[in-house]
Amino acid sequence: MFNEKLVSERLELRDFEDVQETFLTRSWTDGLPIVPPTELKVREMIAGSGRPASEVLGVVPPRFAEATVENVAVNAVMAGCRPEYMPVLIAGLQAACDPAFRLYSIQATTHPCGVLMIVSGPVVEQLGFNAGFGTFGPGNRANATLGRALRLVLMNVGGALPGRGDQATQGSPAKYSYCIAENEAASPWPPLRTELGFGADESTVTVIAGEAPHNVNDHVCTSGENILHTVASTMTTIGHNNSGCVGTGDVAVVLGPEHAAQIAGDGFSRADVREFLFRHARNHVGDMRDRAMWKMHEMPDWIDLTDDDAEVPIVGAPEEILVLVAGGAGKHSAFIPTFGLSRSVTRRIETP
């Protein structure tokens, strides 16, 4: 397939307002004001990557244009990143360009999925990510600008503009910025990255094609099992893609520290949590028949679609449920349904 090569363009603009209007008119922004990508700022951003400007990091659909260190740096400046954020952004982009992630489908689908980056490891503290209160929300530079920078790359390099490349019917606020960090200090289990095969001293980015987080509110739980039943109930809806794409993608469960502590305190390991949710987050065939995504995708052959009482899980195996801890105090967690036809991918962050 032909890979389009993007060429940098030098513009002479009068002032800050002229920059904003020019970039907006040319569809180079997400609609919010951007930091002008001056030559000096772009050079500093490139230097923060520790890589040559011309290095190709991946090919980004649906335009299938080459993402180079230089054009990624331009978008990172626009998003408000610091130069030391570049290795995180590069790891996230390269994870998204992995064939297993199916970025073309994610970029072009009518489904409202954004590319969620989950950062884990020493880099969380080193760069000041927010893994606590409001990790999904505003107020932190690393979370906000890195999530935004990846989205700008997907738009400006990949060509995923609303109605042009990006066909999401309604879109999602997750398509502005979607980046959180694992709250390792508050987790009763080993870090997510170690479960995924990386070292405890390494830092990673995991990307997942997620909808906006669905709140799991359980303020009266008296046991870890009760909390998990509430989580499973939240996961068990017919309208999200995973219900109709069993075995073709994974989902994420982001437990708040209080819920995680209660669950672990009652003896559940992370593997136990996944197994419990796999067994209990299920719909009946009779409830799914002729609704939502019924028979749009093949179901595993071990599900009897002629039996209305047969149970249908939302994933094909317990391992397809990512479980991590993030957030602050309070009895809330989050379920993140996904595009359903994509696998999460994790990459090591390579610092200069």
C-alpha positions in Angstrom: 0.0 0.0 0.0 1.3 3.5 -0.9 2.6 5.5 2.1 2.0 9.2 1.7 5.0 11.3 2.7 4.0 14.6 4.4 6.2 17.6 3.8 6.6 20.4 6.4 5.4 23.8 5.3 6.8 27.1 6.6 4.1 29.8 7.2 4.7 33.5 8.0 1.7 34.5 10.2 1.1 37.9 11.8 0.3 37.0 15.4 -1.3 34.5 17.8 -4.8 35.1 16.5 -3.7 34.7 12.9 -2.1 31.3 13.8 -5.4 30.1 15.4 -7.6 31.2 12.5 -5.2 29.8 9.9 -4.8 26.4 11.5 -8.6 26.2 12.2 -9.4 27.1 8.6 -7.0 24.4 7.3 -8.6 21.8 9.6 -5.3 21.3 11.5 -6.7 21.6 15.0 -9.3 19.9 17.2 -11.2 23.1 17.5 -9.3 24.3 20.6 -6.6 26.9 20.5 -3.1 25.4 19.8 0.4 26.4 20.8 2.1 27.8 17.6 4.6 25.2 16.4 7.5 27.5 15.8 10.7 26.1 14.3 12.5 26.5 17.7 9.8 24.7 19.6 9.6 21.9 17.1 13.4 21.5 17.3 13.2 21.2 21.1 10.5 18.7 20.8 12.5 16.6 18.4 15.5 16.7 20.7 13.3 15.4 23.5 12.6 12.3 21.5 16.3 11.4 21.2 15.6 10.4 17.6 16.4 11.8 14.2 13.7 14.1 12.8 13.2 12.0 9.6 12.7 8.6 11.4 9.4 7.0 10.4 7.5 5.9 13.5 4.6 4.3 11.7 2.0 4.6 8.9 -1.2 6.2 10.1 -4.5 5.3 8.4 -6.9 6.2 6.8 -4.6 8.5 4.8 -1.7 6.0 5.3 0.7 8.8 5.8 4.1 8.3 7.4 4.3 9.6 11.0 7.9 10.9 11.4 9.5 12.3 14.5 9.2 15.7 13.0 5.5 15.8 12.1 4.7 14.1 15.5 6.8 16.8 17.2 4.8 19.5 15.4 1.5 18.0 16.8 3.0 17.6 20.2 3.9 21.3 20.3 0.4 22.2 19.2 -1.1 20.1 22.0 1.1 21.8 24.6 3.4 18.9 25.4 6.8 19.3 27.0 9.8 17.8 25.1 10.3 15.1 27.7 6.9 13.8 26.9 7.9 12.7 23.4 9.0 9.1 24.3 5.6 8.5 25.8 3.8 9.8 22.7 6.0 7.8 20.4 5.4 4.6 22.4 1.6 5.3 22.3 1.6 6.0 18.5 3.7 2.9 17.7 1.4 0.8 19.8 -1.6 2.2 17.9 0.1 1.4 14.6 0.6 -2.3 15.5 -1.5 -4.4 13.1 -3.2 -6.1 16.1 -4.8 -2.8 17.1 -6.5 -2.4 13.7 -6.1 1.4 13.6 -7.7 1.7 10.2 -11.0 0.4 11.4 -10.8 2.4 14.6 -10.1 5.6 12.7 -12.9 5.1 10.1 -15.7 3.4 12.1 -19.1 4.9 13.0 -18.4 3.7 16.6 -17.4 6.4 19.1 -14.1 4.9 20.2 -11.1 7.0 21.1 -7.6 5.7 21.6 -7.0 5.5 25.3 -3.4 5.6 26.5 -2.7 3.9 29.9 0.7 4.9 31.2 2.4 2.6 33.8 5.7 2.7 35.5 8.3 5.0 36.9 7.6 7.6 34.2 4.2 8.3 35.9 6.0 10.0 38.8 8.9 11.3 36.8 6.7 13.3 34.4 4.0 14.1 36.9 1.0 12.2 35.5 -2.2 12.2 37.4 -3.1 8.7 38.5 -5.3 9.8 41.4 -8.4 12.0 41.7 -9.9 12.8 38.3 -7.3 10.8 36.3 -9.8 10.7 33.3 -10.5 14.4 33.6 -8.8 17.8 33.3 -6.2 19.6 35.3 -3.0 17.8 34.6 -0.6 18.7 31.8 0.9 15.3 31.1 -2.4 13.5 30.9 -4.2 16.2 28.9 -1.5 17.2 26.4 -0.3 13.7 25.6 -3.8 12.4 25.0 -4.5 15.5 22.8 -1.2 15.1 20.9 -2.0 11.6 19.9 -5.4 12.7 18.7 -3.9 15.5 16.7 -1.5 13.0 15.0 -4.4 10.7 14.2 -6.2 13.7 12.6 -3.4 15.6 10.9 -1.1 12.7 9.9 -3.8 10.0 9.6 -6.5 12.2 8.1 -9.2 11.1 10.6 -11.3 14.3 10.4 -15.0 14.2 11.4 -17.0 13.2 8.3 -13.7 12.9 6.3 -11.9 9.8 7.3 -13.5 9.6 10.8 -17.0 8.5 10.3 -18.1 8.3 14.0 -21.8 8.9 14.0 -21.7 11.1 17.2 -18.1 11.1 18.2 -17.0 11.2 21.8 -15.3 13.6 24.2 -12.7 10.9 24.5 -11.6 12.0 21.0 -10.2 15.3 22.4 -7.8 13.7 24.9 -7.8 10.2 26.4 -4.8 9.4 28.7 -4.7 8.1 32.2 -2.0 6.6 34.5 -2.0 3.5 36.7 -2.2 4.3 40.4 0.5 1.8 41.3 0.9 3.1 44.9 -2.8 2.4 45.6 -3.0 -0.9 43.8 -3.2 -4.1 45.9 -1.9 -6.1 43.0 1.4 -6.0 40.9 1.6 -3.3 38.2 -0.3 -3.9 35.0 2.9 -3.8 33.0 4.4 -6.8 34.8 1.3 -8.8 34.0 1.8 -7.9 30.4 5.4 -9.2 30.4 7.4 -6.1 31.2 9.7 -5.4 34.1 8.8 -3.5 37.2 11.5 -1.0 36.5 10.2 -0.3 33.0 7.6 2.2 31.8 4.9 1.3 29.3 2.0 2.7 27.3 -1.0 0.5 26.7 -3.5 1.6 24.0 -7.1 0.4 23.8 -9.9 1.5 21.5 -12.2 2.6 24.2 -15.5 4.4 24.6 -15.7 7.0 27.3 -15.6 5.5 30.8 -18.9 4.1 32.2 -19.2 4.8 35.9 -19.6 1.9 38.3 -21.1 3.3 41.5 -21.3 1.1 44.5 -21.4 2.9 47.8 -23.1 0.2 50.0 -20.9 -2.8 49.1 -20.0 -5.0 52.1 -17.8 -7.5 50.2 -15.5 -7.7 47.3 -17.9 -10.1 45.6 -20.7 -7.6 45.9 -18.6 -5.0 44.2 -17.7 -7.3 41.4 -21.3 -8.2 40.8 -22.0 -4.5 40.4 -19.1 -4.2 38.0 -20.4 -7.2 36.0 -23.9 -5.7 35.9 -22.4 -2.5 34.4 -20.5 -4.5 31.8 -23.6 -6.5 30.8 -25.4 -4.2 28.4 -26.4 -5.2 24.9 -25.8 -2.0 23.1 -22.0 -1.8 23.3 -19.8 -3.5 20.6 -18.3 -6.2 22.9 -21.7 -7.8 23.4 -21.9 -8.6 19.7 -18.1 -9.1 19.0 -17.3 -11.9 21.5 -13.8 -13.1 21.3 -12.5 -10.4 18.9 -11.4 -7.7 21.3 -10.7 -6.8 24.9 -12.2 -4.4 27.5 -10.9 -2.5 30.5 -12.0 -2.3 34.1 -10.5 0.5 36.0 -11.1 0.0 39.7 -11.0 2.9 42.1 -8.6 2.3 45.0 -11.3 1.8 47.6 -13.1 -0.8 45.5 -9.8 -2.5 44.7 -8.8 -2.6 48.4 -12.1 -4.3 49.4 -11.9 -6.8 46.5 -8.3 -7.7 47.3 -9.0 -7.7 51.0 -11.5 -10.5 50.4 -8.8 -12.6 48.8 -9.3 -11.9 45.1 -6.2 -11.7 42.9 -6.3 -9.9 39.6 -6.7 -13.2 37.9 -9.6 -14.0 40.2 -11.2 -10.7 39.3 -10.9 -11.4 35.6 -12.4 -14.9 36.0 -15.3 -13.7 38.1 -16.2 -10.9 35.6 -15.9 -13.4 32.7 -18.3 -15.7 34.4 -20.8 -13.1 35.5 -20.8 -10.4 32.9 -23.1 -12.3 30.5 -26.3 -11.7 28.5 -28.9 -14.3 27.5 -29.3 -15.1 23.8 -33.0 -14.4 24.1 -32.4 -10.8 25.3 -29.9 -10.2 22.4 -31.9 -11.7 19.6 -32.7 -9.3 16.8 -31.2 -6.4 18.7 -28.0 -4.3 18.7 -25.4 -6.2 16.7 -27.2 -9.6 16.6 -25.3 -11.8 14.1 -23.3 -8.9 12.6 -20.3 -10.9 13.7 -19.7 -14.6 14.2 -20.1 -15.8 17.8 -17.8 -18.5 19.2 -19.2 -21.9 18.2 -19.6 -23.0 21.8 -22.5 -20.5 22.2 -25.8 -22.1 21.2 -27.6 -19.2 19.4 -30.8 -21.3 19.1 -31.2 -21.5 22.9 -32.7 -18.3 24.4 -31.3 -19.2 27.8 -27.7 -19.7 26.6 -25.3 -17.2 28.2 -23.1 -15.0 26.1 -20.0 -13.4 27.7 -18.8 -10.0 26.5 -15.3 -11.3 25.9 -14.0 -14.7 24.7 -11.7 -15.3 27.7 -10.9 -13.9 31.1 -7.5 -12.6 29.8 -9.4 -10.2 27.5 -10.4 -8.1 30.5 -7.7 -5.6 31.5 -7.9 -4.8 35.2 -6.0 -1.9 36.7 -6.3 0.6 39.5 -6.6 4.3 39.0 -8.3 7.3 40.6 -8.6 8.7 44.1 -10.7 8.1 47.2 -14.4 7.3 46.7 -16.5 4.2 45.9 -16.4 4.5 42.1 -14.8 2.5 39.4 -15.1 2.5 35.6 -15.9 0.0 32.8 -14.5 0.9 29.3 -16.2 -1.0 26.5 -14.3 -1.0 23.3 -14.6 -1.0 19.5 -14.7 -4.8 19.9 -12.7 -5.7 16.9 -9.3 -4.6 18.2 -6.7 -5.9 20.7 -5.0 -3.6 23.2 -1.3 -3.2 22.5 1.5 -2.3 25.0 4.8 -0.8 24.2 7.9 0.0 26.3 8.7 3.7 26.6 12.2 4.2 25.3 13.7 7.3 26.9 16.8 9.0 25.3 
